[in-house]
Amino acid sequence: MQKLFIAALLCATFFSACKQDSKKTDTQSAPLTASPELLGGHWIAMDFCSRANQYGSVLQAMNNAHRPYTYSLTFNPGKPDSVACSNGFETWSLPVKYNADTLELVGAAQGKSIFLLYDSQGEKDLTMFDGTSGSTKLDKFIKSRATTTDGAGAFKMALNHNVLNGIFTPIGKGAPGNVRFTPDGLIQGLKDYDRYELCSGGDCFVAGDVIDIVTFSKAKTENSDKILGYRYSAQNDTLVFYNMLNSKPDEKGAYTVGSAAYKFSRKRVE
């Protein structure tokens, strides 16, 4: 399996090099290759966000494909020998080595390295090759334009946009006006809450794989956090938030799905 992984990486590096050579001319200088200065900033796992958009679900994005080793990568030119990673509930740093457009994240998992290939001549993205757990997993990362202080925040904004993008019209008699969920975690148009946070990792999956989880809160109200389950229809055009019941507060994953708290029809906004 390790030989297959190395072969796959060598093939990707070869084709990348061929693409670079095909774009050179006698009057052009050599292209800039990957470096802490060139990559400086936050990079987010865009393939994962796209799957979450497709399924309308973080859980399905994980279970129907895979969860990337990290949701974000942060390169800091002031710390050129390391890269910061985040998986939705914790952040850590790894040593990084550069070889032209190939990066090695040293000892990422089980003492094995994960490799990144920077497309310096094409899309300017990073492809992660993770062979630490058997079969090689590929994930594309793009550089975030979000003005966040860390990679975790940049990823959350991208995930929010992909999962809750659109105009949500309440279904039911006496419903208020339209509701929006902004990428930076704000709720507009909902009476009781004005903040939300999607669960993407850690203990917040209080119902296991049964349903996706989100936490609503009100900024100026203490202890206002409310855990809800959420589920889209098959066409991703109807969204229902469910009350979550916890009959065993001391046990993890002991929540069950209760009655519907909010129900919306959605019009996507690109």
N, C-alpha and C positions, 0 to 999 in steps of 0.2 A: 504493500500500500504506500509506503514511504517513497519507493522508487517511482510509482505512478504519479505521486504528488510532485516530486522533483521534475519528472518529465513534463508534466503540465506547466509548471512554472517556467521551465526552460523554453518550451514552445511559445508561451505568452511573451517572454522576453525577446525571443527571436523575431516574432512578428512585429513587436513594437519597434525593434531596431530596424527591421526592413522598412517600416512605415516612415521612420525618421529619415533613413537614407534616401527614400524616394522623394522626399520633400526638400532635400538640400539642392542648392545650385552652387555654381562656382563663385557667385558673388555674395552668397549668404555665409554668415558665420555659424559655427556649431551651435546647436540649440542649447538652451539652459536645461540642465538636468535637476532632478529633485535635490533639494537642500532645505535646511530649517528656515532659511530666509524666504525661499520661493514658496514653501508650503505653509508658512506662518499663518495661524488662524485655526478656526474650528471646522472640522470635516464631519459630515453626518452620513449615517447609513441610509442612503436614499432608496436602495432596493427594498429594504424593510418597510420604509414609510409607504412606498408604492403598493406593496402587498397589503398593508393595513388599509389603504384607500380602497383597494379592490374588494377586500372582504368586509370592510366596515368594522374591523375587529383586530385588536392587537393579539389576542389569543390565537385567532385563526392564522394570522401572519406568522406566528411562532410555530404552530402545530402542523400547518399544511405545507410548510417549507422548512425553515429553521430560524433560530435566533442567532444573529451575528455575535461574534466574540465580544464586540463592543458596539454601542450605538453611536459613539462619537470618538474622534481623535483630535487632540489639540497639539499643534506644533508651536513652540515658543522659541524664536531665534535666540533669546537670552538663556535658554536651556537646550542647547543643540544636541545633546547626547540622550535625550529622553522624549517620550511622547505621553500625554495624559489620555487615559481612557475612561469611559463611563458606561455602565450597564443599566442605568435607570434607577439605581438606588445607592451606588457607591462609585467612587472615583479612585483610580490608582495610576501609577506611572510605570513605564517599561523602558529599558535601554533600547536605543534604536541605532542601527548601522546603515550607512548609505553606500550603495554601489551603483553609480550613475542613477538610473530611474528605478532601481530596485531597492526597497527598504526591508530590513529585517528587524522585527520586534523580538528581541532576544528573550528566550525563556518565557514565552507568553502563557503556556499551559503545559502542565506535566513536564516541565523542563524543555519543551519543544518550542521552536520559533514559529512565528507567523510572518508571512511575507506580503508586501504591498508593492504593486507595480503602478508607477505614475505615468499617465499618458501625456507626455510633455508636448506631443505634436498634434494631438487630436482634441479630445473632449476635455482635457485638463482635469481628469478625474483620477481617483485611486481605486484599484481593484485589489481586494484582500483575498489572499489564498490561505485558508486555514485548514491544515491537514493534521491538526493536533488530536483529533478524536476519531480517526479512521478515514472515511471518505473525505475528499477535499471539498470544502464549502467556499463558494465565491460570493463576495458582496461588494457592490459598488458604493463608493463614498464620493460626495461632492462637497465643495467648499461652501460653507454657509455665509450668507450675507447679513445674517441677523446680528444686531449689536448687543450680544449677550456677553456676560463676563466669563462664561465657561462653555465647554462643549455640551454638557448636559442640558443647559438651557437652550442652546441652538437646536439640539435634537428635539426637545419637547415642542418647540415652536413648529418645526416641520411636521412632527407627528400630529399635533393638534390640527394643523391645517388640513392634513390628509384625511383624518378621521371625521372631523366635525366641520368641514367646509360646507357653506351653504346658508340659505335662509330657511329657518324652521318655523312652520306655521302650526300652532297648537290645534289639536283635534279634540272636539268635544264642545258641549254647550257652555256658553259663558267664558270661553277661553280669551285670554288677553291677546295683544298684538304679537307680531313676529319676534322671534328670538334669534340672536346670533351668538356663536361661540368664537371668540377671536383667537388667533394663533398664540397670543401672549397670555392666554389663560383667563380672559375676562368673559363674563356672561352679560349680554345686553338684552334687556327686555323681560327678564324673569324677576318676579316680585321679591322672592325670598332669598335669592342668592345672586352673587355677582362675581364669583371666582369658581374655577374648576381645575382639576388635575387628573389626567388620565393615568391609570395604572399601567406601567410598562415593565415592571420588574420588582421582585422582593415580596415582602409580606402583605402588600396591598391586594394581592389576588386572594381575597378572603373566602371565595367560593370555589377555589381550585380552577378547573377547566370548564366549569358549568356556564359561566357568564363573565363578560368583560366588566371591569370595575372603574368607576370614576368617583371622585370626591367633590361635592359642592360645598361652598362656604360663602360667608358674607364678611367682607373685609373689616368692617367696623363692629362686628359682633363676636364676642369671645365664645369659644366652644360651639361654634356654629357648624362645624364640619359634619356633613351627612354623606355616608357611603351609599352609593346607588349602583345597581347593575344596569348595563345598557345593551341593547340588541337591535340591530337593523333588520328590516325585512329582506327577503331574498334579492330584491332589486335595489336595495340600499336607498329607497325613497321614503321609507317610514322608519322612524326611530322611537323606541320606547325605553324610558328610564324606569327601573323597578326599585321599590323599597326592598331592602335586604334585612332578613330576620336572623338574629343571632341568639340561638337558644343555649349555646354553650360558650360564654364569653372567654373562658380560659383555654379554649382549643382553637388552633389555627385552622383555617379553611372550614369552619363550622357554620358559616352563613348559608342560608337558603334564600331562594328567590321568592319575594312576596308579591303584593299587588302592584299594579302600574302606578307610578307617581306622576309621570308626564308622558304624553304621547304627541309626536309631531310628524307632519309630512315635510319632506325636504325638497327644496329646489336648489340644485347644485349651482355654485358660482365659481367660474374658472378664473 
